Amino acid sequence: MEESPREQGRSPEATYDVVVIGAGQAGLAIGSFLEQGRTFVILEAADSIGSAWRDRWESLRLFTPRRYSGLPDLPFPGDPEGYPDRDEVIAYLERYAETFDLPVELKSAVRRLTRENGQFVLEVDGRRITAEQVVVATGPFQKPFIPEVASRLEADVFQAHSTGYRKPSDVPEGTVLVVGGGNTGFQVAEELSSTRRVVLAIGSRQTPLPQRLLGRDLFWWLTKSRLFNTTVESRLGQKLRTRETLIGSSPRKLRRRYGVELKPRVVDAEGRTVRFEDGSKLEVDAVIWATGYRPDYSWIDLPVFDPDGRLRHRRGVTDMPGLYFLGLTWQHTRGSALIGWVKDDAEFIAEQIAAFRDDAHMLADAREPAADDRMEAPAASRQRV
């Protein structure tokens, strides 16, 4: 009897129709769309589901209401107009995987992805897994980025990327510099300001948007106006994708309500002193680098990147037949990397997976000679002889 996907799980070698890499919101969403008759597995490098959320600070609260924070076929529990916190999201993702009995395999880091003899080959900590199709759902939060200038600060200056920040008590007393003008930088600065002197360095201009407008949440308006349907290929999408949007906060609010000092871009550092673009300087006791992430696809040994290392794709579909990506920032729309909207791209990729399989079967059927032809072939050969 052939092994089921669950039975194959830890075998030295295993074969699936589809392998999904990553058990975050994107990986779980695509898992819910894959057909029950298709063998698939969701490989997760960490020891738990939704590991990217566990790496965020404890007080993190989403700026999307619960109404807009659910995955396919399972609404986010609680007040639909309220905003879930980090732990609620983690519990929801765990419940989602359990509800739909998704075949998640933890502690399964993919060390290399390549292709041999028409099949994708995944090296997973000493194991070899082959698949007809692969979905890379590792999301946008891969490799924390810290600027080189950080190395010029003295060793006794506390430094952490935002992924390493959990709560204010982890940060030393004194002056704290938060570097990064995105939503993360603003939220961390707000939290620390109640117990520390906080300075926020902003490198680029942001567009502040209110959390609520005329009694409605911002995402209600974005959905009703269909702005969230704006695609990356459109002229408006090309403009929006390069703009940092602040939701529920602003430099003015940060200064007046929280007493946070604002500085321009960090350009240099020496000892305990940080220098800014306007020439001003600041003595710091701690620095939180809310400077975002960089993609890390060094483990993918396939020709799907341009000379600068950027992924070539269209809505997650690459030039390599059977290889897809999911959960990327602006993969198709502004919502592509958000928990409540990743389902749209997941459904699209699931359709591509089904079409690929159908095309493969049609091609195989076309190549296979009919039974009558196979029966007649020997006789014809004998006649020619």
N, C-alpha and C positions, 0 to 999 in steps of 0.2 A: 504494500500500500504506500502511496506517495505521502510524504510528510506534509502536514499543514504548515502555514506560515509560522504559527506559534511554536510548533515542534522543531522547525528548522532553526529558530532564533539564534541559539548559541553554537550551532554546528560549525566546525572549521570551514565548511563551504556551504553556501546556500544560494538559491536562485529564486528570484521574484519577477513578476511582471513589471512592478514599479517599486522603486525605492525612493522614499522621501527623506531628505536630510534636514533635521531640525524639528523639535517638538514644541515649538512656540505657537503663537496664534496662527501663523501662516501654515505651518506643517499640519496642525490639527484641522484647519479649515479644508485643506485639500484632501485630507484623509476622509473627511465626511462625505466628499463628493465621489470618491472612487467607488466603482461598482463592487458589489459584494462578491461577485464571481471572479474577481481579479485578485491574484495574490500580491500583497504589498506589505511593506514594513516601514515604520517611521523610526529612523535612527537618531538618537539624541546623545550628544557627547557628555552632557552633564549627568548628575545622578538624580535629577528631578525634572519634571515638566515645567516649562515656562521659566527657564533659568535666567533669561535676560531680565525678567521682572524682579527676580530675587537679588539681582546685582544693583538695584536702585535704592535710593534712600528710603528710610522706613515711613516717613510721613507723606510720601508721594501720593498725590491724588490726580486722577485723570481729568483732563479738561473736556472730555466727552461724557455726557450723561449716560446713565445705564441704558437708556432707551437706544443709544447709538453705540453700545459697547459689547454687543453680543455677536457670537459666531452663528453659522447657519443652524436653524431649527432648535436653538436653545437660548431663550431670552436671558439676559443678565438679571439675576434676582435682585429684589429690593426696589426702592422708590425709583421709578423710571426717570424722574427729573433730577435725582441726586447724582453725585459724582463718586464713583467707587475709588477706594484707595488701593495701594499696592497689594496688600494681603488678600483683598477681595478678588482682585484679578487673578492672582495665583490660584486661589481656591476654585474660581470659576473654570480656569483652564484644566485643572486636575479633574474636576467634575465632568467637564466636556469629554475628555478622553475616556473616562469611565462610563459615561452615559452611552456613548456610541461604540464602546468596546474597541477602541482603536488600537492596533498592534504596535504600541510604542516600545522600543527597546532602548533602555537607558544605559549609560556608561558605554556608549558605542561611537567613539569618535572616528570619523572617516579621515584617514591619514592621506589617502590618495584616491583620485577618481580618474580613470582613463578608459580606453575603449579597445577591445580586442575581439576579432572575429565577429563583428557585428553586434557585440554585447558590451554594455558598460560594466566595468570592473571596479569594485570598491574595496580598498584595503582597510580593514577595520580591526586594528589592534591584533594582528596575527591571523585574522580570519579573512577569507576571500568571499565576497558576495558579488554575484552577477545579476544584472537586470536588463530588461528590454528598454525601460525608460527610467529616467531619474529626474526628480524635482528637488532643486536646491532651495530650501526654505529657511535659511539661516538668518534672514532678516537684515536690517540695516545696522544693527548694533553688534559689530564684530570685533574690531580691534580698537581699543581706546586710543585716542590721539592726544599726545602731550607735546607741545612745541619744544624745540631744542633749547630754547632759552631757559627752560626749567633746570637744566644741568648746571647752570651758572650760579644757582643759589647755594648757600651754605648747607651743609648736611643737617644742621640742627633746625632748619626751617621745615616745618611740617608741610608735606605736599601729598596730594591725592587727586586722582582723577575722580570725576563725579561718580563713576561706578564703584569707587572705593569708599565713598562717603555714605554713612548710614544715619548719623544723628549728631546734634551739636556737641554733646558731651565727648565725642571722639576727637574734637578739634581743640587744640590748646587755647588758653586765654590769650588775649591780646588782639592785634590787628589782623584781620583775615581778608585776604584778597581773593575774590572769586573772578575767574577769567572766563569770559564767554557770555555773549548777550542774547542767547536763545532762551527758550522757556525754562530749560534746566537751570541755567545760570541765575535767572531772576528768582525762581522758586527757592533755590538753595540760599541765595542772598537774603531773601525775606525771612527764611527760617532762622538763619544764624544771627540776624540783626537784633533779635530779642535778648541775646546774651553776649554779643561780641560787637566790637567796632568792625563794620563791614564796608569794604570798597569793592565795587563791581567795575571791571574793565570790559568795555564794549568795543569790539573791533569793527563792526559794520552796522549800518542803519537797519532798524527793524520797523515793521508796520504793526502798531498796537491795535488790537481788536478787543472790544468788550466781551466778557463772558456771556452777558445777557443784554438784550436790546428789546425795548418795548415789551417787557414781560416774558420774552421768549429766549431760549438758549441760542447762542450763536450758531450751533450746528443745525438747529431747526431752520434758521434763515438760509444757511448755506445749502441745505438739502432742498428746501422749497424753491429757491432761486435757481436750482440746478447748477450752481457754481461748482459743486463737487463732482459734476459730470464732465467738467472741462478736462480734456485730454492733453497729455504732454505734447502731442503733435500739433495742437492748435497754436495760433499766435498768442492767445492769452495764456495758455498753459506754459509756453516758453518763457513768458515774462514772470509768471507766478512762481515757477520752480526755483528761480534764483533769489527769491525774496524770503527773508526770515520773518515769520509772523509770530507776534507775541499775543497770547490769548489770556485775557483777564488780568493783564499787568501792563505797566508802562514805565518808562524812566521817571516821569513826573510822580506817579504813584509811589514808586520805590523811594524816591527822595523824601517826599512829604509825609507819607504814612509810616515808613519804616526807618527813615533816617539814614539810608544807605548813600554813601558818596559814589559819584560816578566818575570814571576816568576813561580816556580813549584807549586805543590798542596798546598792548604791552610790546615794547620793542627791544628791551634789553634788561639784564639783571646782573648784579654782582654782590656777593656776600649775602646780606639781608635786604638789599635795596633793589627795587624794581623801577625801571624807567619807562615812561609812557610816550606816546607819539607826540604829545604837545610839549615834551621836554620836562614835565614835572616828574617827581620821584616820590617813592613811598617805602618806608621801612616796614617790613612784614614779619609776622610770626608764623603765619600759615597761608598756604595757597591751595585753593580748590580749582582744579582745571576742568571747567565745564566746556571743553573744547571739541566735543563730538567724537566721531569714530571714523575709521577708514575701513574700506572693504579689505578682506583678506581671503583671496582665492588661490593662495600659493599651493594648495593641495590639489587643485584641479589641473590636470595635465591634458588639456584639450584645446584646440584652436578656436576659442570663442571670445578672445580678447583682442582689442586693437593694439597698435604698437605702444600706446601709453598705459596699457594694462586695464583699460576700461572694458567692461562687459558689453559685447554686441548683442542686442536683443530687440525684439519688438513685442511689447506687452508680456515679457517673460519668455518668449519663444526664441531660442537661439538658432544659429546657423547649423548646429549639430542636431540632426533629426533625433528626437526622443529626449533631448535635454532641455529642461525648463528651469526658470527661476521664479520665486514668488516672495512677496513681502518687501520688495525694494521701494525706497522712497521715490515717489513719482513714477512708479513702474508703468502706470497708465493714467492715473489721476492723483489728485492731492491725497485722497484717502487710501491709496494702495498699501501704505505701511501702517495704517491705523486699524486697531482691532475690530472696529465695527464695519469696516469697508473692505477688508482684505478678502472677504467672501466673494466679491465680484470678480476679482482676478483669479481666485481659486476655482470658481465655476468655469471660467474661460479656459484655464489650463486643463481642467478635467475633461473638457470637450475636446481639446487638442490631443490629449492622451487617448481618448476613445477613438477619435478619427485616425490617429496613427496606427492603432491596433487593427482597426478595420481595413485600412489600406494595406497593412502588412499581410493580413490574411488573404485579401483579394489578390495580392501579388503572388503569394505562395500558391493559391489555387490556379492562377494563370500559368505558373511554371510547371505545375504537376500535370503530366499527361493523363488524359482520360483513361479509364479502365479498358475500354474497348481498344484504344490505340495501343496500350501496353500488350494486350493479348495478340493483336495482329502483327506487331513489330517483328517478332522472330520469323513468322511465316514469310513476310515480305523479304526479309534478309535472305532466307533460303532460296526464294525464287530468283533473287538477283544473282546468287551464286550459281 
